[in-house]
Amino acid sequence: MFLPNTSQQRFSALVLTGLLSLGSGLPSKAIAAPVRQYSIAQAQPQQLRSSLVRAIRRDLSRKTGIPTRKLRIVEAQRRTWPNSCLGLPVANQMCAQVLTPGWQIVATDGQNRWTYRSDRSGKILRLVTSLETEMKAPKAIADAVLQDLSQRTGSPTSSFRIIEAEERTWPDGCLGLAGADEFCTQALVPGWRVVVTDGTQQWIYRTSNPPAPIQVRLEKASQKDSEALKPTQIPTDQLPPPLEKGEIFRAIASGGFAGRTYETKLLADGRVLRTRLTPQGAPAQTQTVTRISQEQVQQFQQLLAQEQFACFNRLSYPPPSGAADFFAITLSSPDSTVSYADLGGDRLPPELQNVIQAWGQLETVSGVAR
């Protein structure tokens, strides 16, 4: 990302990872078109793609630790969801207000049942939280989290219960929650995201993994709705050209004091290309910055899927009121485009911030400088 070197852009130097949004909230009720319910056995193969079934089994296996071979689909319904978040936005996430055809699918391991929502292709997945299914963290992780919360609140650990636990990979030694002037080792840290409740309130924790001393950090409070930027729809005639074959991601940044425009692309072979564009949009100079590993390319692609980048398609986030001398940035994947002003980056939805952080780290590693 071509972000000015200002304190407001600290997040652009974080390492590649996927982080969940801060805070939690009850999902909004989906508005579904009347449909006929039928079982997966009655569905035709072309109605429910095998790739969608595989995606759900992989996602559920990752969340629960249950091998994919023990998971099967038992129900499937056609649904039309009220927005691009499938009627289940996370806290402070903006969703394109467009009807989204898709599926509601029920999976089981023979004992528990999980309900998923998806778009038609399966690129967007949402696991519907169910009281009958409780994600379990390893005992060492659970004990560390509950002990920390007990010390914070003065209540016994028996007052709390874990309602969600998911393996995550954090961007640095501070688990992506660095304090002011805190030094963090720049290495990916495997760990867990854990949600705890006492029945009336929830706390969200991030942890590292055992056997090393388990690091436990309480996530920051989610931003207030009044502080979040409200997006508008990007008109069709203002969308940039689609990515070409072999292009994974693209950032176009323009503005700043010099008023220049730069385009940076990540290619499937790992090359990162940077091009300075003329005022007319023509390439003026192209530079091959570096080549990252295929593992890093795959990590970034997984991040885009994990953070549901497709949910932000055609959304434009304006600069904060009174902002000046900022960069207007447009990010594109093969199926989504979103734009924003860099000075408002800390007021974007957390999922989008995570993508920006990861992309900023790739550019930092690549040596891209504005």
C-alpha positions in Angstrom: 0.0 0.0 0.0 1.3 3.4 -0.7 0.5 4.9 2.7 2.1 8.1 4.0 4.6 7.5 6.8 2.2 8.8 9.5 1.3 7.6 12.9 -2.3 6.9 11.6 -0.9 4.2 9.4 0.8 2.0 12.0 -1.4 -0.9 11.0 0.2 -1.1 7.5 3.3 -2.8 8.9 1.7 -5.8 10.4 2.6 -9.2 9.1 0.4 -11.4 6.9 -2.4 -13.1 8.8 -6.1 -13.3 9.2 -7.6 -11.8 12.3 -11.3 -11.9 13.2 -13.2 -8.8 13.8 -13.1 -7.1 17.2 -16.1 -7.4 19.4 -19.1 -9.6 18.9 -22.8 -9.2 18.1 -25.8 -11.2 17.4 -26.3 -11.9 13.7 -29.2 -10.1 12.0 -32.1 -12.2 11.0 -31.9 -13.3 7.4 -34.7 -12.5 5.1 -35.1 -15.6 3.0 -37.2 -16.1 -0.1 -39.8 -18.9 0.3 -38.2 -22.1 -0.7 -38.8 -25.8 -0.8 -36.7 -27.8 1.7 -35.1 -31.0 0.6 -32.3 -33.2 1.6 -28.9 -33.5 0.0 -29.7 -37.0 -1.2 -32.6 -35.5 -3.3 -30.5 -32.7 -4.7 -29.0 -33.1 -8.1 -25.1 -32.8 -8.3 -25.3 -29.6 -10.3 -27.5 -28.0 -7.7 -25.0 -28.3 -4.9 -21.4 -28.1 -6.1 -18.9 -30.6 -4.8 -16.5 -27.8 -4.3 -19.0 -26.1 -1.9 -19.4 -29.4 0.1 -15.6 -29.7 0.3 -15.2 -26.1 1.4 -17.7 -26.5 4.2 -16.1 -29.8 5.4 -12.7 -28.2 5.4 -13.8 -25.1 7.2 -15.7 -27.1 9.8 -12.8 -29.5 10.3 -10.5 -26.5 10.9 -12.9 -25.0 13.5 -13.7 -28.2 15.4 -10.7 -30.5 14.8 -13.0 -33.2 13.5 -11.5 -35.0 10.4 -13.3 -34.1 7.2 -14.0 -37.8 6.5 -16.2 -37.9 9.6 -18.3 -34.9 8.4 -21.2 -35.2 6.0 -23.9 -32.9 4.6 -27.5 -33.9 5.6 -29.6 -31.0 4.5 -29.5 -28.3 1.8 -31.9 -25.5 1.0 -31.8 -22.8 -1.6 -31.9 -19.4 0.0 -31.7 -15.7 -1.1 -29.9 -13.7 1.6 -30.6 -10.0 2.2 -27.0 -8.8 1.7 -23.5 -9.8 0.8 -22.8 -10.9 4.4 -25.6 -13.6 4.0 -27.6 -11.9 6.7 -24.9 -12.6 9.3 -22.6 -9.5 9.5 -20.0 -9.4 12.2 -19.7 -6.4 14.4 -19.0 -3.2 12.5 -18.8 -4.9 9.1 -20.4 -3.1 6.2 -22.3 -5.4 3.8 -23.3 -4.6 0.2 -27.1 -4.3 0.3 -27.8 -6.7 -2.6 -29.8 -9.9 -2.6 -27.4 -12.8 -2.7 -28.6 -16.2 -3.9 -27.1 -19.1 -2.1 -27.6 -22.1 0.2 -28.3 -23.0 3.8 -26.5 -26.3 4.5 -26.5 -28.5 7.6 -23.5 -30.7 8.3 -23.1 -33.3 11.0 -20.5 -35.7 12.6 -23.2 -38.0 13.7 -23.6 -36.3 17.1 -23.6 -32.5 16.6 -25.2 -30.5 13.8 -23.8 -27.2 12.3 -25.6 -24.9 10.0 -23.8 -22.9 7.3 -24.9 -20.2 4.9 -23.1 -19.7 1.6 -23.4 -17.7 -1.6 -24.1 -19.7 -4.8 -20.5 -20.4 -5.5 -19.3 -21.1 -2.0 -16.8 -18.3 -2.0 -18.6 -16.7 1.0 -19.3 -19.0 4.0 -20.9 -18.2 7.3 -21.2 -20.6 10.2 -24.4 -20.0 12.1 -23.7 -20.1 15.9 -25.8 -22.8 17.5 -26.3 -23.5 21.2 -26.1 -27.2 20.6 -22.5 -26.9 19.3 -19.8 -25.5 21.5 -16.3 -25.0 20.1 -13.7 -26.4 22.6 -10.3 -25.0 23.2 -7.4 -27.1 24.6 -7.5 -27.3 28.4 -4.2 -25.3 28.7 -5.7 -22.5 26.6 -9.0 -22.5 28.4 -7.3 -22.4 31.8 -5.1 -19.5 30.8 -7.9 -17.5 29.5 -10.3 -18.1 32.4 -7.6 -17.4 34.9 -6.8 -14.1 33.3 -10.5 -13.1 33.2 -10.9 -14.1 36.8 -8.1 -11.8 37.8 -9.5 -8.9 35.8 -13.0 -9.2 37.1 -12.5 -10.6 40.6 -15.0 -13.4 39.8 -14.2 -17.1 40.1 -13.4 -19.0 36.9 -16.5 -21.1 37.4 -18.5 -17.9 36.6 -17.5 -18.1 33.0 -17.8 -20.5 30.1 -16.1 -20.6 26.7 -18.7 -20.3 23.9 -16.3 -20.1 20.9 -12.7 -21.2 20.3 -11.0 -21.2 16.9 -7.4 -21.7 15.9 -5.8 -18.6 14.4 -2.4 -17.4 13.3 -1.5 -14.0 14.7 0.7 -11.5 12.8 3.4 -11.0 15.4 4.7 -11.7 18.9 2.1 -9.3 20.3 -0.7 -11.3 18.7 -1.7 -8.3 16.6 -2.5 -6.3 19.8 0.6 -4.2 20.3 0.5 -1.5 22.9 1.9 2.0 22.4 5.7 1.8 21.7 5.7 -1.9 22.3 8.2 -3.9 20.3 6.8 -7.1 18.7 8.7 -9.9 17.1 7.9 -10.0 13.4 6.9 -13.7 13.1 3.7 -15.5 12.7 2.4 -16.9 16.0 -0.1 -19.9 16.0 -2.7 -19.6 18.6 -6.4 -19.4 19.4 -9.2 -16.8 19.4 -11.5 -17.5 22.4 -14.9 -16.0 23.3 -15.9 -16.2 26.9 -19.2 -15.2 28.6 -20.8 -14.9 32.0 -24.3 -15.0 30.6 -24.6 -11.3 30.2 -21.3 -10.1 28.9 -18.7 -11.4 26.5 -14.9 -11.1 26.3 -12.7 -12.0 23.3 -9.2 -13.3 23.9 -6.2 -14.1 21.7 -3.6 -16.6 22.8 -0.4 -18.2 21.7 0.0 -22.0 21.7 1.6 -24.2 24.3 4.0 -25.8 25.2 5.9 -22.4 25.5 4.5 -20.0 28.1 1.0 -19.2 26.8 0.6 -15.5 26.0 -3.0 -14.3 26.7 -4.3 -10.9 25.5 -7.7 -9.4 25.7 -8.9 -7.9 22.4 -9.5 -4.2 22.3 -13.2 -3.0 22.4 -14.8 -2.8 19.0 -15.2 0.6 17.5 -18.5 2.4 18.1 -20.9 2.6 15.2 -20.7 6.3 15.2 -16.9 6.1 14.6 -17.2 3.6 11.7 -17.1 5.0 8.2 -20.2 4.5 6.1 -19.5 3.3 2.6 -21.2 4.1 -0.6 -21.5 2.0 -3.8 -18.8 2.4 -6.5 -20.6 3.3 -9.8 -20.0 0.7 -12.5 -18.3 3.2 -14.8 -15.8 4.1 -12.1 -14.6 0.5 -11.4 -11.0 -0.2 -12.5 -10.3 -2.8 -15.2 -10.6 -6.4 -13.9 -7.4 -8.3 -13.0 -5.7 -10.1 -15.9 -5.0 -13.8 -15.9 -2.2 -14.6 -13.4 -2.8 -11.6 -11.2 -3.8 -12.3 -7.6 -4.2 -8.8 -6.1 -3.8 -5.1 -7.1 -3.5 -1.8 -5.2 -3.9 1.5 -7.0 -2.9 4.5 -4.8 -3.1 8.1 -5.9 -2.9 11.5 -4.2 -0.6 12.6 -1.4 1.6 15.8 -1.6 3.1 14.9 -5.0 -0.2 13.9 -6.5 1.2 10.7 -8.1 -0.5 7.4 -8.9 1.1 4.0 -8.4 -0.1 0.5 -9.2 1.2 -2.5 -7.4 0.3 -6.1 -8.4 0.9 -9.5 -6.9 1.2 -12.2 -9.6 0.6 -15.9 -9.2 4.3 -16.7 -9.6 5.1 -14.5 -6.6 6.4 -11.4 -8.4 5.4 -8.1 -7.0 5.3 -5.4 -9.7 5.1 -1.7 -9.1 4.2 0.8 -11.9 4.0 4.5 -11.8 1.1 5.7 -13.9 0.8 8.9 -15.9 -2.1 11.3 -15.2 -3.9 9.6 -18.1 -3.5 6.2 -16.5 -0.9 4.9 -18.9 2.2 3.0 -17.5 5.2 5.4 -17.1 7.6 3.0 -15.4 7.4 -0.6 -14.2 9.6 -2.1 -11.6 9.8 -5.7 -10.5 10.2 -5.2 -6.8 10.7 -8.7 -5.6 9.4 -12.3 -5.7 7.7 -13.8 -2.6 7.4 -17.5 -2.0 4.5 -19.6 -3.2 3.6 -20.3 0.5 3.3 -16.5 1.0 1.1 -16.2 -2.1 -1.2 -19.0 -0.8 -1.3 -17.5 2.7 -2.5 -14.2 1.2 -5.1 -15.9 -0.9 -6.3 -17.8 2.2 -6.5 -14.5 4.0 -8.7 -13.0 1.4 -11.1 -15.9 1.7 -10.9 -16.0 5.5 -11.6 -12.3 5.9 -14.5 -12.5 3.3 -13.0 -9.8 1.1 -15.8 -10.5 -1.4 -18.2 -9.0 1.1 -16.8 -5.6 0.4 -17.2 -5.7 -3.3 -17.9 -2.3 -4.9 -17.9 -0.5 -1.5 -16.1 2.9 -1.2 -15.2 4.3 2.2 -14.8 8.1 2.2 -12.1 10.0 4.0 -12.9 11.4 7.5 -14.4 14.8 7.6 -11.8 17.5 7.1 -9.1 15.1 5.9 -6.5 16.5 3.5 -3.4 15.3 1.7 -4.5 11.6 1.8 -4.1 8.7 -0.6 -7.1 7.3 -2.3 -6.6 3.5 -2.6 -8.4 0.9 -4.6 -7.9 -2.7 -3.9 -8.9 -5.5 -6.3 -9.0 -9.3 -6.2 -10.2 -11.4 -9.1 -13.8 -11.0 -7.9 -13.9 -7.9 -5.7 -13.0 -4.2 -5.7 -13.0 -1.8 -2.7 -11.7 1.7 -2.3 -10.9 3.8 0.8 -8.9 6.9 2.0 -5.8 5.9 3.9 -6.4 8.5 6.7 -9.5 6.7 7.7 -7.9 3.2 7.7 -8.4 2.8 11.5 -12.1 3.3 11.1 -12.6 0.6 8.4 -14.3 -2.7 9.2 -11.8 -5.0 11.0 -11.8 -7.6 8.3 -10.9 -5.1 5.7 -8.2 -3.7 8.0 -6.7 -7.2 8.2 -6.4 -7.4 4.5 -4.8 -4.0 4.3 -2.4 -4.9 7.1 -1.4 -8.1 5.2 -1.0 -6.3 1.9 1.0 -3.6 3.6 3.4 -6.2 5.0 3.9 -7.7 1.6 4.8 -4.3 0.2 7.1 -3.7 3.2 8.9 -7.0 2.7 9.1 -6.2 -1.0 10.7 -2.9 -0.3 8.0 -0.8 -2.0 8.3 2.8 -0.9 6.2 5.7 -2.1 
